[in-house]
């Protein structure tokens, strides 16, 4: 099930001017697992858990989006919301 966000999040995940648009919970989950510059942190752990809950239908897609934003802030990743 695709959980498309009402408003995408744009982050500079691979470098200062290399922007990536994240618009689904699935894309956020892959970014958190595969591409994240840090391996641990409370916001990262929470974002992974919230995304899993959204995919399984236990939480709202907006909760995943907000948790993803908080994880990006924690990791120091430039972000456009």
N, C-alpha and C positions, 0 to 999 in steps of 0.2 A: 504494500500500500504506500503510495507516494503521499507524503504529508507536506504539500507545498505551502510555503510561508506567504502570508499576505504581503509582506514587504521583505525583499531580499536584503542580505547583509553582504557588503563588499569589504574584503580584507586584503591586505598586502602580505599574503602568506609566504611567498617565495622571494620576496625582496621589497625594497622601499617603493618602487613604482610598478610592481607586478601584481596588479589587482585581480582578485578572483571573486566572482559573484557566487554566493551560497544562497540557494533559494528553497532547499528542501532539508528535512531532517536527515535524510539518508546522506546527502552531500556533506552536511555538517558532521555526521558521525564519521565518515571516511576522512575528512580533514582532521578531526580530532585524533583519530587513530593512526593515520598514515603520515600526515604532513606537519603535525604540530611541533613547534620548536622546543617544547618542554615535555618531559616525561611524567611530571607529577605536579600537583597543586590542587588545593581544595576546589577551585572553580572548574578546573579541568575534570576532576573526578565527578563533580556534580553534573556537569554538562553531558558527560558520557552516560551517566545514570538516567538523566532526564530524557535524552535522546532515545535510549532503549525503551523507556516507559512510553514515549510517544509512539514509537514504532509498534509497540504491543497494544496500543489503544488505551493506556492508563492515564495519560496526561494530554494537555493541549499542545498544538504545534507552536503557539506563542510562548509557552514555557520553554520549549527547546530553543527557540530563537533567542530568548532572553538569556538563558544559561550559556549559549554559544557566545553571545556578546560578552558576557562576564568572563568567560574563559579567555577570550581574545584580549581583553583588557589586562587580565592577570598575567598573560604571557608577553605583554608589551607589543602586540601585533597592531599595526595601524589599521584603523577600521573606519568605514563610512556606513552610517545607518540611515 
